[in-house]
Amino acid sequence: VERDIKRRTESRKQEALQTAKFVEVAASRAQSWEAPRIISGDLNTSYGTLEISVLEDCGYTSASRASQIKADFTTWDPANPQVALQLKAGPARQSTRGHLHGLLEAASLEDPEQLDHIFFKIA
């Protein structure tokens, strides 16, 4: 189990690093190299994970963490009717997941989290 966790964690860290590199390449092809870089989307991860640390180590700042506005940035909440519908429908691709992955997902579904993120980096 530990080896599987380590392998999957390394894979997620590599995905984050490749995303940051892609943004730099795309920005280098823009007319203005001084344009800010933005990574945004449903990253399916929360703060405190190693893949978020990779983005921060590459110079990216979380827009929600940097915000002076006191707001709830939760994007996955079982109390939300849309999330409740997804939970009722059952886990997607359950047959393709390993046992450990299924257990981790089931545990994470019960807690409100911010899984959608916006990161920025000033050139």
C-alpha positions in Angstrom: 0.0 0.0 0.0 2.8 2.5 0.9 4.5 1.8 -2.4 1.3 2.4 -4.3 0.7 5.7 -2.4 4.2 6.9 -3.1 3.9 6.0 -6.9 0.6 7.8 -7.2 1.9 10.8 -5.3 5.0 11.1 -7.6 2.7 10.9 -10.6 0.5 13.8 -9.3 3.6 15.8 -8.6 4.9 15.2 -12.1 1.5 16.3 -13.5 1.7 19.6 -11.5 5.3 20.2 -12.7 4.4 19.5 -16.3 1.4 21.9 -16.1 3.7 24.6 -14.7 6.2 24.0 -17.5 3.5 24.1 -20.2 2.2 27.4 -18.9 5.8 28.9 -19.1 6.1 27.6 -22.7 2.7 29.0 -23.7 3.6 32.4 -22.1 6.9 32.5 -23.9 5.0 32.4 -27.2 2.7 35.2 -26.3 3.3 38.7 -27.7 3.9 40.1 -24.2 6.3 38.0 -22.2 5.2 40.1 -19.2 1.7 38.7 -19.1 0.8 37.0 -15.8 0.6 33.2 -15.9 -2.6 31.6 -14.7 -3.4 27.9 -13.9 -7.1 27.4 -13.2 -9.4 24.4 -13.1 -10.7 21.4 -11.2 -7.4 20.0 -10.0 -9.1 17.4 -7.8 -6.7 18.1 -5.0 -6.7 20.2 -1.8 -4.3 22.4 0.0 -1.5 20.7 1.8 -0.9 18.2 -0.9 2.5 17.7 -2.6 1.2 18.7 -6.0 0.0 22.0 -4.7 3.4 22.5 -3.1 5.0 21.9 -6.6 3.0 24.7 -8.1 3.9 27.0 -5.2 7.6 26.0 -5.5 7.3 27.1 -9.2 6.3 30.5 -8.1 2.5 30.3 -8.2 0.2 31.9 -5.7 -3.3 30.7 -4.9 -5.9 33.4 -5.7 -8.2 32.3 -3.0 -5.4 32.1 -0.4 -4.1 35.6 -1.4 -7.6 37.1 -1.3 -8.4 39.7 1.3 -12.0 38.8 1.0 -13.3 36.5 3.7 -15.2 34.0 1.6 -15.9 30.3 1.5 -14.0 28.9 -1.5 -15.4 25.3 -1.0 -16.1 23.8 -4.4 -17.0 20.3 -3.3 -19.6 20.2 -0.5 -22.0 17.3 0.1 -24.6 19.9 1.2 -24.6 21.3 -2.3 -27.5 19.9 -4.3 -25.3 19.3 -7.4 -22.7 17.4 -5.4 -25.5 15.4 -3.7 -26.7 14.3 -7.1 -23.2 13.2 -8.0 -22.9 11.2 -4.8 -26.3 9.6 -5.4 -25.3 8.6 -8.9 -22.4 6.6 -7.4 -18.6 6.6 -8.0 -17.6 7.2 -11.6 -15.5 4.4 -13.2 -15.6 2.4 -10.0 -14.4 -0.7 -11.8 -11.2 0.9 -13.0 -10.1 2.0 -9.6 -7.9 0.0 -7.2 -9.1 -0.7 -3.7 -6.9 1.9 -2.1 -8.1 4.6 -4.6 -11.7 3.7 -3.9 -11.2 4.0 -0.1 -9.4 7.4 -0.4 -12.1 8.8 -2.7 -15.0 7.5 -0.4 -13.3 9.2 2.6 -12.8 12.5 0.8 -16.3 12.7 -0.6 -17.7 13.4 2.9 -15.8 16.5 3.6 -16.2 20.0 2.1 -13.0 20.9 0.1 -11.7 23.4 -2.4 -10.9 21.2 -5.4 -11.1 23.9 -8.0 -8.3 26.3 -7.9 -6.9 29.4 -9.5 -3.1 30.1 -9.3 -1.3 33.0 -10.7 2.3 34.1 -11.2 3.4 37.6 -12.1 6.1 37.5 -14.8 
